[in-house]
Amino acid sequence: MSSCRLLFTCLCLLSSTALALADPLPSWRDGPSRTAITTFVESVTDENSPDFVPEAQRIATFDNDGTLWSEQPLYFQAIFAIDRVKALASSHPEWKTEEPFASILKGDLQGALSGGESAVISMIMATHANMTTDEFADITTQWMETARHPATGRRYSEMVFQPMLELLGYLRSNGFKTFIVSGGGIEFMRPWTEAVYGIPPEQVVGSSIRTQYVLRGEGPVFERQPELFFFDDKEGKPVAINHHIGRRPILAVGNSDGDFQMLEYTTTGEGARLGVIIHHTDAQREWAYDRESHIGRLGRGLDEADERGWIVVDMKDEWATIYPTK
């Protein structure tokens, strides 16, 4: 090989390597979703663009369950609550006959959940309340470090979506502030979201139970009460955004009809805006579900996405990988 050709080959290899290193979304295959996202980000960050948005207004909100990590066969916080019921059962003999606890202790998960939302709330209140916020954070952190998903054997913190981790980083590198706005519990998420997603606790918005400020011998604490304070889902999400963030997002990402109002609120504002729906279509690498699912049901979002200009990300076709490499 001539020295000129060798030099040319080396330059090509170096150029390809540089491009690969520079790619902020390596797990996103080339396609309409990736193109729409990068085009949007480029337009709102270019000072010469008519769509330019000042950095302080670059707010992006993300649902958590089914958007940043998996949510099947149950919301992971529900699995956490079930594990806590089993751990606390010896101190609650009444649970042997009281539903939904009796069914959980018998291993009859379907029976436990047959009570619907009221059964889930009963589990949450029994396992998430009557302790301080610090005590609850410690329990949550320990569970996240040790519990394993029944289907994959992964820790739940390893069941986050690699393409979404890349998207979060890409947005932050372009001056966006990223928030979680989830139906999950705010105190359940805050202990681990910064380590897993790079989202600090003050940028986590979620459902909550009442807390009470109490003076103890060691000083003031917040005691968690067995009473629902706010449910951050559907219409509640824009309300929570207004209450906690105080700015309308310019980008919102969800995966279910529970996120519809968040995307609607985001994309009906003035200026450049983007709504993104993560569509679970990959039964081999994750799960495939939408309209008929009891978890993360997605119907209206699919029906209205085109007319509203929302992107629907096909996980099977548009994501080269799902979970981070162990």
N, C-alpha and C positions, 0 to 999 in steps of 0.2 A: 504493500500500500504506500502511495506517495505521501510525502510529508504534508502536502496541501490537503489531500483527501483525509489524512489522519486528523489534521487540525479541524477540518470541517466536521468530521464525525464527532470529535470531542465536544465541539461547540454545540452541536445538535443535542448530544446527550446532556450537557450542562443546562441547555435551554429547557429541555423536557423536564429535567429534575427540578429546575427553578419553578417551572409552571406547576408541577405537582405539589411542591412545597408551598406555593402561593395559593393554592386552591383552598378557599375557606370552607367549602362544602364537599369534601371528597366522597362522602357516603350518599350524596344525592346524584342520581343519574341525570344526564342531560335530558331535559324534557320541559314541558310547559310549566310545571310548578317551580323548578329551579330557576328557569328563565324569568318568570314573573316576580319571584322573590328578589333576585339580584337586580333586576331592572328597577324595581320599586326602591330598593335601598340606595342604588346609585342615584336615582332621580331626587330623592329627598335629602341626600347629603351633598349634592353638587350645588355650590353657591350660585352657579350660573344657570341653574335649572329653574323654570317657573314653578316647579313642585318643591323647591327647597324648603326644608323645615328646620328651624333652629334647634340646636342640640337639646335644649331644655324641654322641648316639646316632643322629642322622639321617645314616646312611651309605647312599649310593647307588652301585651298581656297574654298569658298562656294558661289555659286549663292544665291541670296536672294529670288526673286519672284518664288514661287512654290517649293523652296528648304528649306528655313528657315521659310517661312510663306505662307499662301494660296495666290492664284492669280486669283481666279474666283469670279464673272463673268467677271471682268476686272482687269488688273493690278491696284493695290491699288493707285499708283501714278496717274494713269489716273482718278480714282474716285476723288482724291484730286483736280486735275485740273478742273474737271467738277464742283465740289463744289465751287472752286474759281471763275469760270466763273459766276455762279449764284450770288456769293457775290459781284462781281465787276460790274455786269450788269448795275446798275443805273448810273455808271460813263461812260458807253460806249453805248450810244443810237444807234450807228451804228451797234451794234451786233444784233439788231432786224431783220436785213435783210442780215447780213453777215454770211456765213457758215464757220465753223461748229457751230458757236455760236447761230445762230437763231434756229437751231434744238434743241440744248441743252436747250434753254430757253422755247421751246415748249414742252419739255419732250420727244422729239423724239431722243433717244440715238442711235438707229440704223441708223437713217438718218445722225446724226452727225458723226458717225464713218464710213459712207459709203465712205467718202473721203480718207480713208486709212491712211497711214503713214503721209502724208502731213497735214491731218486734225488734227491728234494727235500733230504733231509738232507745228501747229498753236496755239492749246490750251496751250501747254507747254510754248511757247514763250510769249503768252499774259498774262499768269498767274504766271510765274516763274521769269520773268525778270523785269528790270526797278525798282530795289530796291537793297539795300545792302544785303550782305550775312547774316548779323546779323538779318535784318528785315525778310528775308526769313526763317531763322531758327526759329524765334519766331512764324511765321505763321504756319510752319510745326508742331512745338511742340504743339501749341494750337489745331490744327486739330487732331493730334494723341491722344490728351487727351479727345476730345469731340465727334469726328465722330464715327458712328456706322456702321457696315457692314449690308447691306440691307437684307441678308439672315439669319444671325446668331444673329444679335443684339449685337454682341461683339464689343468692341473697336478693332481697327486694331492691336494694340500691343498685344491683347489677342488671335490673330489668328496665333500666331507662333506655330511651331510644338514642342510639349514636347520632343519627341525622339531626335530632333535635338539640343534642348537646352542641353540635357544630353550628346550628342555626343561632342558638343563644350566644355563643362566642362571636360569631360573625356580626350579629347585631350590636353587641357591646363594643366591638372593635370599631364600629361606625357610629359611636356616640349615642346608642340607644340605652335606655334604662329598662331592664326586663323585670316584669312582675309575674308572680303566680296568682291567678284568681280562680280558686277551685272550690268545688262543693265539699272537698275533704276538710277535716278539722285544721284550723290555723295552728293550734298548739301541737298537733300531730306532725305537721310538716316542718315547722320552724327549726327543730333541733338538727335537721340533716340536710336541708335544701342548699345551704351555702356550700357544704362539702361536695354534694352530688351535682348540683346545677350551677354553682357560682351565684346563686340568688340569696342575698342575706335576709335574715328574719324580718327586717322592717319592710321588705318588698314582697312579703307573702300575705295574701288575702285569702281567707277561707271561712268556713262555717265555724261557729263558736258556741260554747256553753257559757253560762254566767260565771263570773269570778267575783270574789269579795276580798277587799283589802283588810287584812287582819294583822294585828300586832302580836307577835309571839316573843318568847324569851330571847331568841336569836335575832329578832328584828322583824320588820314588816315582810309579809308574804302575801301571795294571791292564792286564795283557796278556791278550787274549782267546785261549782255547785251543780247538782243533778237537774239542771234546767236549761233547755235550749234557748240561746240568746239570738242567734242569727243563722239562717240557712242560706248559704251563698250558692244559689243555683237559679237558672232561668232568669226571671226578672230581678232576682236578688243580685246578680252579678254586676249589672250597671250601677245599681244602688251602692254596692260595696266599693266599686271603682271610684264613684263620686265621693264616698265617705272616707276611704283610706288614701286614695291617690290624689284626687282633686284636679286631675287633668283627663280629658278624653284621649284614649289611646289612638295612635295612628295605625297600629298593627295589632290584630288579635288572632289568636290561634286556638282552635278547639277541636273536638272530635264527635260531639253528640249534640242532640237537640237541647240539652241542658246549657249549651254554650251559645245558642242561637241569639239570644238578646244581647250578649256581650259583643258578638260580631256585628249585629244590627246597629248597636249604639256606636261602635267604633267606625263603621264604614258609612254612616249617614252624616258624619261631620263634614265640614268644609275642607277643601284641599285634598292632597293625595292621601289615600288610605287603602288598607289591604286587609281582607279577611281570608283566613286559611282554615280549611277543614282537613284533618287527618282521617283518611278513610281506611279502615282495617279490612284489607282484602287478601291477606297472606296467611292462609291456613297452614302452610308448611313451616314457616319461620316464626309465626306468631299466632294470630287468630283471624278469622274472616267473619265479620258480622256487621249488621247495620239496622235495618228496619224492625226486625223481629227479636232483637236481642233484649234480654232482661237487664243487661249492663251496657251502658253507652249507646242507647238506641239512637239511630240516626235516620230520620225520614224527611222531616221538613227541610233540614239543611241541604240534603241532596236535591230535593225538589226545587228549591229556590236559589241554589248557588249560582247558576248561570245568570239569571236575571239580576242578581245582586252584585255580580262581578267577583264572587268569592272563588278562590282556588280550592279545588278538591284534590288532595294528594293521594294518589294510588300507591299504597305502601308496597305492594307486590312489584309493580312495574317501575316505580320511581326511587326506591331506596335500595342501594346496593348491599347494605347490611342493616340489621335491626338493632342488635345489642352490642355494646362495647366488647372487644376481645378481652377475655379473662387474662 
